[in-house]
Amino acid sequence: MRASPVVTASHLPRRRLVAGWDEHPLGVGCRPIGGPATNLGHAVGWAPVDDDCAVDALLRAREEGATVFDTADVYGLGNSQRLLGRMLAQVPRESISITSTVGAFRGTSIHAYRSLNLHGQVEQSLENLGVESLDVLTLHHTDFGPRDQYLQEARETLEALRSLGRVKALGMRAPNRLAAGAETSGDRHQVSAARFAFLVQQFDPKVITTPFSPLSQPLPEHGPADSEEDEDIFGFARRHGVTTMITEPLGLGLLTGKHLPGTAFGPGDVRSRITVLVLEAVQRGLQPLRDRFGSTPHDLARVALHYCLMRCPDSIVLAGFTSSHQVAVNYQGFRTGLSAQDYEFVDAAYAALRAELVEVGQFRSGAASVPCIPGPDRSAHVPEKR
C-alpha cells in the first residue's frame, strides 16, 4: 500500500462504497455511542454516553456531510443501533448508507452463523434501526465451525436475505495484512490469503472492512507485494474488485493524546485492555506532532484522519465520536490540509512511534490494529473446540 496524493481540498472527493454509491470519504463508526458492553466475557463497548447527546451527534455528522454510518448488533448489545435508528427517523432514508456487522453475538445459538441466529440478528438489527433493509451486512469473522460445517448454511441464509431485499450487499471483515501461512483457527487476525480468497469466492462481498490506523505496520512503499501471499488487504481488495472501509483510524482514541498513563477505563470498555506501557509510549511519540500541529486532541485527531485518508486512498474511513463537538471538529478539520512536507513529517513521527512500541514489546511487527488490545474484533467471537 503506497501513499496517495496529499489531501488539500476543503471538500474531499467522494469515494465508492458499492457499485453506484459514492460516499463522503469520512464515515461514522457507531461503536462508541453504544456505551459499555460485554460479550462472551470480554469488554466490547465504550464509556457511557448520554443517549440524547449521541443522537444529536449523529444528526450533526449528517449535517457535516457524512453519508456512511457503521454499526453492529454487538455495539452496546443493540443500543448503538437503536440510537442510530432515532437519527434515521429524522432524515430521508435514501440520504444514508447503513452498514452493520453480524457474527460477534450468537445468543443461545451453538454458532453465530447458524441460519436461525443469522436471520434473527438481521431482523432484530432492522427493527432496532427502524429500516426495511441494510445497505451492507458485514460478516464479523471467518470461522464457520469445524470443517466449515456452517458455511453452506450461512451462505444460503444470506442469499435468502438478499433475495428478500433485507440486505442489499454483503461485506467481510479482515486484517490489513493477510498471513502467508495456515490460518489459526478462529482468529480473524491470522487469516491466510488462500483462506480469505476462498471465502470471498463463496460470499461475493462488495466491501471489505479492516482495522487501520497510524499504529498499523504498513508494507514497504517501494513496490507491490512480492506475491499474493504477502499482499496487504488493500491490494487484495483492488485485485478482486472489492471496495474497503477502515475502522479504528484513531487507534481507539490513543492517537488523540487524551488518554494519559493514569487514565482509568470502566467495565465493558474495550480500552480497559490498553496497558500503561502503551499509553506512556504513545504520549512520548505524539510530542513531535503536538509541537508542529497543536496540542489538543482535535489537532491530533485531524492529523491521524488525514494520514489514514492519504494512506488508504480508496477507502471509506470510519471515525467514532461521543459528542456533537467532536463530530464537528473531525469534519471541519479537513478545511485545513496537510502539505507534502507536513505529510513527510507525520509519516516519520508515526514510524518512530511504531518502532518504540515494538521496542518495548507492546507491538507485533505486521499487527493490524492497536497493540496489546484483543479488541472486539478478536474477543467477541470464541470458536468452538475442534
Secondary structure, DSSP 8 states (H G I E B T S, - for coil): ---------SS---EESSTT-EE-SEEEE-SGGG-S-EETTEE-B-S---HHHHHHHHHHHHHTT--EEEEETTGGGGHHHHHHHHHHTTS-GGG-EEEEEESS--TTSSSTTSHHHHHHHHHHHHHHHT-S-EEEEEE--S--SGGGTTHHHHHHHHHHHHHTTSEEEEEEE--SB-BSS---TT-GGG-BHHHHHHHHHHH--SEEEEE--TTS----TTSS-SSGGG-BHHHHHHHTT-EEEEE-TTTTTGGGT---TT----TTBGGGG--HHHHHHHHHHHHHHHHHH-SSHHHHHHHHHHHHHHHSTTEEEEE--SSHHHHHHHHHGGGS---HHHHHHHHHHHHHHHHHHHHTT---TT--SSTT---HHHHS------
